[in-house]
Amino acid sequence: MSGLIITSLIILVFVIIYQIGKASEYAAILRGEKKVNAQVNRAMAWLLVGTFLLGMWGIWECHQYFKDLMLPVAACRTGENYDSMFNVTIMVTGIVFFLTQAVLFWFCFKYQDSGKRSSYFFAHSNKLELIWTTIPAIAMAILVAIGIRNWFDVTSEAPAEATAVEIVGKQFNWIIRYPGKDKELGKRDFRKINDANNVLGLDWSDPHNADDIIAQNGEIHMVVGKPVKLIIGSRDVIHDVGLPHFRMKMDAVPGITTTLWLTPTITSDSMKLITKNPNFVYEIACDQLCGKGHYAMRGTIIVETQAKYDQWLAKQQAYYATANPSAAPAAPAADSAATAPKAEAGKEISMK
C-alpha cells in the first residue's frame, strides 16, 4: 500500500509540474513571450544569488554545529604535521571553491539575458588553457609533495632508541607484544600458532622470546616523549591499525610486516583535561572491514610517564611462563646467550 501511495504522489508531482509549464506558456502568449522571458530570467538570476548566499551560510552553520565532533589536538609530532597539512589543504581548496562559486553565480546574475546583448562564442584559447591547467597542477604538486614528506616521515626508520611494540590483528581483537629485559622481540612462526598457549606462534627456540610479554586485551602502553615503533601484522585477514588521535593508520596484512613510528607528546591524563572528558582514551580502531565482528575490534593506548610505565611493566609476566607453566623458567637472551629454553635436555619444548 505504501508503494502505491508513493507512486501516486510522484505521478501527482509530475502532473503539477506539467500544468505549471502549460500555464507559463499561456501566460507568455497573453502577456508577450519576450516580457515573460525577461521576468523569468530576472527572477532566476536573483534566486541564484540567494542560493549562493544561503549555501555559504549553510556551510558556516554546519561547521559551527559539527566542530565539537572534531578530534582534539594531535597527540604526537607527526600528527601535528598531518594537521598542518590538512589545514593548508582546506585553506587552499576552500579559497578556490569560494572564488569559483562566487564568480559562477555572479556571472549568472550579471550576464542574464536582457535582450540588449548577444552571446559571444569562441572555440579555443591557448592562454586560458595554459592558465587553468598550470595553476591547479602547481597547487596539486605542492600539496602532494607535503603529503609525501609526511608519509615518508612516519614510515621511515624509527630512531635507534625507539621501543618496539608488535600489534597483530585477529578476528576480532588486537594482540600486543612487548620485548622483555633484552629489549628485543623474538621470532615468530605462523605454523606454531595455537590459541591455547601460543597465540602469536612464538618460536621457543629463539631465546629472545623467553621474556617477551603479550597483552591480549588490545592495550598499548607508551611513554610520553619517547619514540615507539609499531610492528604491524595480521593472523588471518586484512585489518588496519587506525590511530585517529595520532593521525595515523596502516594496513595489517597476513604474511607482510608493516611499520609505523611515533613519539607521543600528550599523556592520557593530560588529554582528559584537554577534552574535559574524564573517560577519554586513545583508541586503536580497525579501519578495514574484516568480518561480522569488525565493529567491536577496538583497542586502547595509554600514554604515561616513565615512572608509571615502569610500574606497569614490572607487574607483567613473560608469555613463556604463562604458556608453559610446568616448564623451568627460561633465561632471557640478555642474561644468557645459551641455547633456547628447554623442557627436557636436548628436546625442544612441545607445542601443546
C-alpha positions as a Python dict, from the first residue, in 0.01 Angstrom:
ca = {
    (1, 'M'): (0, 0, 0),
    (2, 'S'): (279, 243, 88),
    (3, 'G'): (442, 178, -250),
    (4, 'L'): (116, 264, -427),
    (5, 'I'): (86, 588, -230),
    (6, 'I'): (443, 692, -309),
    (7, 'T'): (392, 613, -679),
    (8, 'S'): (72, 816, -683),
    (9, 'L'): (245, 1113, -518),
    (10, 'I'): (526, 1103, -773),
    (11, 'I'): (278, 1100, -1060),
    (12, 'L'): (88, 1386, -899),
    (13, 'V'): (407, 1594, -869),
    (14, 'F'): (482, 1542, -1239),
    (15, 'V'): (125, 1640, -1331),
    (16, 'I'): (156, 1961, -1126),
    (17, 'I'): (489, 2047, -1289),
    (18, 'Y'): (337, 1986, -1631),
    (19, 'Q'): (39, 2209, -1552),
    (20, 'I'): (268, 2488, -1427),
    (21, 'G'): (461, 2464, -1755),
    (22, 'K'): (144, 2488, -1960),
    (23, 'A'): (25, 2784, -1753),
    (24, 'S'): (355, 2960, -1819),
    (25, 'E'): (312, 2903, -2190),
    (26, 'Y'): (-39, 3053, -2182),
    (27, 'A'): (86, 3349, -1979),
    (28, 'A'): (361, 3409, -2232),
    (29, 'I'): (108, 3415, -2513),
    (30, 'L'): (-118, 3654, -2329),
    (31, 'R'): (145, 3895, -2200),
    (32, 'G'): (407, 3858, -2468),
    (33, 'E'): (684, 3600, -2478),
    (34, 'K'): (974, 3845, -2454),
    (35, 'K'): (833, 4017, -2150),
    (36, 'V'): (770, 3688, -1972),
    (37, 'N'): (1120, 3559, -2055),
    (38, 'A'): (1277, 3877, -1919),
    (39, 'Q'): (1081, 3843, -1594),
    (40, 'V'): (1174, 3475, -1559),
    (41, 'N'): (1543, 3547, -1627),
    (42, 'R'): (1545, 3825, -1368),
    (43, 'A'): (1376, 3605, -1110),
    (44, 'M'): (1615, 3316, -1178),
    (45, 'A'): (1916, 3548, -1150),
    (46, 'W'): (1809, 3668, -805),
    (47, 'L'): (1729, 3312, -700),
    (48, 'L'): (2084, 3209, -793),
    (49, 'V'): (2227, 3492, -583),
    (50, 'G'): (2008, 3381, -294),
    (51, 'T'): (2118, 3019, -344),
    (52, 'F'): (2484, 3121, -325),
    (53, 'L'): (2436, 3326, -7),
    (54, 'L'): (2221, 3055, 151),
    (55, 'G'): (2480, 2789, 60),
    (56, 'M'): (2767, 2986, 216),
    (57, 'W'): (2562, 3042, 530),
    (58, 'G'): (2476, 2671, 542),
    (59, 'I'): (2844, 2571, 518),
    (60, 'W'): (2931, 2804, 804),
    (61, 'E'): (2646, 2679, 1023),
    (62, 'C'): (2738, 2314, 957),
    (63, 'H'): (3095, 2389, 1060),
    (64, 'Q'): (2977, 2553, 1381),
    (65, 'Y'): (2738, 2267, 1456),
    (66, 'F'): (2981, 1981, 1396),
    (67, 'K'): (3305, 2138, 1524),
    (68, 'D'): (3254, 1974, 1864),
    (69, 'L'): (3275, 1636, 1691),
    (70, 'M'): (3622, 1712, 1556),
    (71, 'L'): (3917, 1525, 1702),
    (72, 'P'): (4117, 1703, 1973),
    (73, 'V'): (4472, 1821, 1915),
    (74, 'A'): (4713, 1565, 1770),
    (75, 'A'): (4894, 1365, 2036),
    (76, 'C'): (5228, 1328, 1855),
    (77, 'R'): (5465, 1537, 1644),
    (78, 'T'): (5388, 1359, 1317),
    (79, 'G'): (5019, 1405, 1390),
    (80, 'E'): (5078, 1778, 1424),
    (81, 'N'): (5238, 1773, 1078),
    (82, 'Y'): (4932, 1600, 934),
    (83, 'D'): (4702, 1854, 1096),
    (84, 'S'): (4910, 2131, 943),
    (85, 'M'): (4887, 1963, 601),
    (86, 'F'): (4511, 1921, 642),
    (87, 'N'): (4466, 2287, 736),
    (88, 'V'): (4671, 2403, 437),
    (89, 'T'): (4469, 2178, 205),
    (90, 'I'): (4138, 2304, 345),
    (91, 'M'): (4255, 2665, 316),
    (92, 'V'): (4371, 2633, -46),
    (93, 'T'): (4070, 2434, -167),
    (94, 'G'): (3831, 2649, 39),
    (95, 'I'): (3956, 2972, -115),
    (96, 'V'): (3939, 2822, -464),
    (97, 'F'): (3588, 2689, -400),
    (98, 'F'): (3461, 3024, -272),
    (99, 'L'): (3613, 3226, -556),
    (100, 'T'): (3498, 2994, -834),
    (101, 'Q'): (3144, 2967, -696),
    (102, 'A'): (3123, 3343, -637),
    (103, 'V'): (3232, 3411, -996),
    (104, 'L'): (2996, 3146, -1131),
    (105, 'F'): (2688, 3287, -958),
    (106, 'W'): (2791, 3648, -1027),
    (107, 'F'): (2823, 3576, -1398),
    (108, 'C'): (2479, 3414, -1399),
    (109, 'F'): (2335, 3727, -1240),
    (110, 'K'): (2531, 3993, -1431),
    (111, 'Y'): (2501, 3840, -1776),
    (112, 'Q'): (2137, 3733, -1765),
    (113, 'D'): (1953, 3767, -2094),
    (114, 'S'): (1817, 4118, -2122),
    (115, 'G'): (1771, 4135, -2496),
    (116, 'K'): (2035, 4410, -2519),
    (117, 'R'): (2335, 4192, -2593),
    (118, 'S'): (2418, 3866, -2769),
    (119, 'S'): (2638, 3578, -2665),
    (120, 'Y'): (2999, 3554, -2779),
    (121, 'F'): (3133, 3211, -2867),
    (122, 'F'): (3495, 3109, -2918),
    (123, 'A'): (3626, 2760, -2984),
    (124, 'H'): (3971, 2771, -2825),
    (125, 'S'): (4212, 2986, -2624),
    (126, 'N'): (4571, 2878, -2560),
    (127, 'K'): (4606, 3143, -2291),
    (128, 'L'): (4307, 3019, -2091),
    (129, 'E'): (4412, 2656, -2134),
    (130, 'L'): (4758, 2741, -2002),
    (131, 'I'): (4621, 2930, -1701),
    (132, 'W'): (4362, 2678, -1583),
    (133, 'T'): (4597, 2384, -1638),
    (134, 'T'): (4922, 2520, -1496),
    (135, 'I'): (4793, 2684, -1178),
    (136, 'P'): (4596, 2380, -1049),
    (137, 'A'): (4884, 2149, -1147),
    (138, 'I'): (5134, 2354, -944),
    (139, 'A'): (4898, 2375, -646),
    (140, 'M'): (4833, 1999, -652),
    (141, 'A'): (5205, 1922, -688),
    (142, 'I'): (5279, 2128, -375),
    (143, 'L'): (5003, 1958, -174),
    (144, 'V'): (5116, 1612, -289),
    (145, 'A'): (5480, 1694, -201),
    (146, 'I'): (5374, 1789, 152),
    (147, 'G'): (5178, 1464, 182),
    (148, 'I'): (5467, 1251, 57),
    (149, 'R'): (5704, 1421, 303),
    (150, 'N'): (5472, 1338, 594),
    (151, 'W'): (5424, 981, 469),
    (152, 'F'): (5799, 923, 445),
    (153, 'D'): (5832, 1065, 794),
    (154, 'V'): (5603, 811, 965),
    (155, 'T'): (5723, 514, 758),
    (156, 'S'): (6094, 593, 778),
    (157, 'E'): (6335, 404, 1001),
    (158, 'A'): (6249, 461, 1366),
    (159, 'P'): (6513, 617, 1596),
    (160, 'A'): (6756, 371, 1749),
    (161, 'E'): (6621, 437, 2099),
    (162, 'A'): (6259, 363, 1996),
    (163, 'T'): (6071, 96, 2189),
    (164, 'A'): (5947, -180, 1959),
    (165, 'V'): (5587, -292, 2012),
    (166, 'E'): (5420, -553, 1795),
    (167, 'I'): (5048, -525, 1721),
    (168, 'V'): (4879, -817, 1544),
    (169, 'G'): (4521, -814, 1419),
    (170, 'K'): (4299, -1116, 1477),
    (171, 'Q'): (3926, -1153, 1425),
    (172, 'F'): (3818, -959, 1624),
    (173, 'N'): (4077, -815, 1862),
    (174, 'W'): (4434, -687, 1882),
    (175, 'I'): (4723, -886, 2028),
    (176, 'I'): (5007, -671, 2163),
    (177, 'R'): (5361, -796, 2227),
    (178, 'Y'): (5634, -611, 2418),
    (179, 'P'): (6002, -701, 2442),
    (180, 'G'): (6133, -800, 2783),
    (181, 'K'): (6455, -703, 2957),
    (182, 'D'): (6659, -791, 2648),
    (183, 'K'): (6475, -510, 2458),
    (184, 'E'): (6430, -736, 2155),
    (185, 'L'): (6132, -926, 2019),
    (186, 'G'): (6180, -1292, 1944),
    (187, 'K'): (6099, -1471, 1618),
    (188, 'R'): (5752, -1585, 1516),
    (189, 'D'): (5640, -1880, 1307),
    (190, 'F'): (5278, -1887, 1191),
    (191, 'R'): (5290, -2267, 1184),
    (192, 'K'): (5329, -2266, 1562),
    (193, 'I'): (5017, -2057, 1628),
    (194, 'N'): (4798, -2221, 1891),
    (195, 'D'): (4515, -2033, 2061),
    (196, 'A'): (4559, -2245, 2373),
    (197, 'N'): (4916, -2144, 2459),
    (198, 'N'): (5086, -1966, 2167),
    (199, 'V'): (4857, -1704, 2013),
    (200, 'L'): (5135, -1547, 1804),
    (201, 'G'): (5331, -1860, 1717),
    (202, 'L'): (5643, -1762, 1911),
    (203, 'D'): (5944, -1974, 1827),
    (204, 'W'): (6064, -2107, 2163),
    (205, 'S'): (6400, -2196, 2007),
    (206, 'D'): (6474, -1823, 1996),
    (207, 'P'): (6599, -1711, 2341),
    (208, 'H'): (6468, -1359, 2279),
    (209, 'N'): (6114, -1497, 2321),
    (210, 'A'): (6182, -1608, 2677),
    (211, 'D'): (6094, -1271, 2831),
    (212, 'D'): (5852, -1125, 2575),
    (213, 'I'): (5521, -1001, 2714),
    (214, 'I'): (5188, -1049, 2534),
    (215, 'A'): (4875, -849, 2612),
    (216, 'Q'): (4560, -987, 2451),
    (217, 'N'): (4340, -708, 2585),
    (218, 'G'): (4442, -476, 2298),
    (219, 'E'): (4614, -226, 2526),
    (220, 'I'): (4938, -50, 2434),
    (221, 'H'): (5139, 139, 2695),
    (222, 'M'): (5367, 421, 2573),
    (223, 'V'): (5600, 661, 2750),
    (224, 'V'): (5535, 1027, 2675),
    (225, 'G'): (5820, 1187, 2480),
    (226, 'K'): (5977, 850, 2393),
    (227, 'P'): (5960, 715, 2034),
    (228, 'V'): (5767, 392, 1975),
    (229, 'K'): (5800, 166, 1672),
    (230, 'L'): (5484, -29, 1586),
    (231, 'I'): (5546, -359, 1408),
    (232, 'I'): (5214, -446, 1246),
    (233, 'G'): (5083, -778, 1120),
    (234, 'S'): (4774, -998, 1095),
    (235, 'R'): (4690, -1355, 1186),
    (236, 'D'): (4400, -1405, 945),
    (237, 'V'): (4252, -1135, 716),
    (238, 'I'): (4346, -778, 630),
    (239, 'H'): (4293, -542, 922),
    (240, 'D'): (4401, -181, 960),
    (241, 'V'): (4559, -19, 1264),
    (242, 'G'): (4381, 316, 1292),
    (243, 'L'): (4519, 570, 1541),
    (244, 'P'): (4290, 871, 1495),
    (245, 'H'): (4430, 1073, 1785),
    (246, 'F'): (4779, 1034, 1638),
    (247, 'R'): (4654, 1090, 1279),
    (248, 'M'): (4795, 758, 1159),
    (249, 'K'): (4679, 432, 1007),
    (250, 'M'): (4848, 132, 849),
    (251, 'D'): (4719, -192, 699),
    (252, 'A'): (4778, -515, 890),
    (253, 'V'): (4831, -773, 615),
    (254, 'P'): (4876, -1150, 664),
    (255, 'G'): (5230, -1256, 575),
    (256, 'I'): (5358, -897, 543),
    (257, 'T'): (5511, -683, 817),
    (258, 'T'): (5437, -311, 808),
    (259, 'T'): (5570, -47, 1046),
    (260, 'L'): (5492, 298, 1183),
    (261, 'W'): (5667, 504, 1444),
    (262, 'L'): (5560, 795, 1656),
    (263, 'T'): (5657, 997, 1961),
    (264, 'P'): (5357, 1064, 2187),
    (265, 'T'): (5355, 1417, 2328),
    (266, 'I'): (5041, 1422, 2548),
    (267, 'T'): (4969, 1175, 2826),
    (268, 'S'): (4628, 1014, 2859),
    (269, 'D'): (4564, 1208, 3182),
    (270, 'S'): (4653, 1539, 3014),
    (271, 'M'): (4424, 1464, 2720),
    (272, 'K'): (4138, 1403, 2965),
    (273, 'L'): (4185, 1760, 3085),
    (274, 'I'): (4216, 1899, 2731),
    (275, 'T'): (3896, 1727, 2615),
    (276, 'K'): (3721, 1778, 2952),
    (277, 'N'): (3628, 1412, 2933),
    (278, 'P'): (3729, 1203, 3237),
    (279, 'N'): (3661, 883, 3039),
    (280, 'F'): (3881, 974, 2742),
    (281, 'V'): (4104, 701, 2597),
    (282, 'Y'): (4330, 689, 2295),
    (283, 'E'): (4167, 443, 2056),
    (284, 'I'): (4304, 173, 1829),
    (285, 'A'): (4038, 121, 1562),
    (286, 'C'): (4025, -134, 1283),
    (287, 'D'): (3982, 80, 972),
    (288, 'Q'): (3933, -214, 736),
    (289, 'L'): (3610, -411, 716),
    (290, 'C'): (3726, -751, 842),
    (291, 'G'): (3412, -950, 915),
    (292, 'K'): (3091, -951, 1116),
    (293, 'G'): (3268, -855, 1439),
    (294, 'H'): (3455, -562, 1283),
    (295, 'Y'): (3251, -304, 1475),
    (296, 'A'): (3384, -437, 1809),
    (297, 'M'): (3751, -460, 1713),
    (298, 'R'): (3883, -187, 1934),
    (299, 'G'): (4196, -138, 2142),
    (300, 'T'): (4332, 139, 2360),
    (301, 'I'): (4659, 323, 2408),
    (302, 'I'): (4777, 453, 2745),
    (303, 'V'): (5039, 728, 2728),
    (304, 'E'): (5204, 777, 3064),
    (305, 'T'): (5521, 889, 3235),
    (306, 'Q'): (5831, 670, 3250),
    (307, 'A'): (5773, 600, 3620),
    (308, 'K'): (5416, 477, 3566),
    (309, 'Y'): (5526, 272, 3264),
    (310, 'D'): (5800, 104, 3469),
    (311, 'Q'): (5550, 23, 3744),
    (312, 'W'): (5312, -133, 3491),
    (313, 'L'): (5591, -327, 3319),
    (314, 'A'): (5716, -469, 3649),
    (315, 'K'): (5376, -631, 3706),
    (316, 'Q'): (5373, -811, 3370),
    (317, 'Q'): (5462, -1178, 3335),
    (318, 'A'): (5659, -1320, 3044),
    (319, 'Y'): (5436, -1506, 2800),
    (320, 'Y'): (5670, -1804, 2809),
    (321, 'A'): (5592, -1860, 3175),
    (322, 'T'): (5219, -1826, 3109),
    (323, 'A'): (5220, -2060, 2809),
    (324, 'N'): (5446, -2319, 2973),
    (325, 'P'): (5362, -2318, 3346),
    (326, 'S'): (5518, -2660, 3404),
    (327, 'A'): (5849, -2574, 3233),
    (328, 'A'): (6151, -2441, 3415),
    (329, 'P'): (6196, -2062, 3391),
    (330, 'A'): (6392, -1969, 3081),
    (331, 'A'): (6685, -1729, 3089),
    (332, 'P'): (6635, -1418, 2874),
    (333, 'A'): (6877, -1356, 2591),
    (334, 'A'): (7014, -1051, 2772),
    (335, 'D'): (7120, -1265, 3068),
    (336, 'S'): (7241, -1565, 2880),
    (337, 'A'): (7343, -1645, 2526),
    (338, 'A'): (7287, -2010, 2593),
    (339, 'T'): (7062, -2239, 2399),
    (340, 'A'): (6688, -2200, 2374),
    (341, 'P'): (6452, -2272, 2665),
    (342, 'K'): (6411, -2645, 2710),
    (343, 'A'): (6155, -2856, 2888),
    (344, 'E'): (6392, -3153, 2884),
    (345, 'A'): (6760, -3167, 2799),
    (346, 'G'): (6819, -3191, 2427),
    (347, 'K'): (6449, -3165, 2341),
    (348, 'E'): (6258, -2869, 2210),
    (349, 'I'): (5959, -2764, 2419),
    (350, 'S'): (5647, -2934, 2293),
    (351, 'M'): (5371, -2715, 2148),
    (352, 'K'): (5054, -2817, 2324),
}
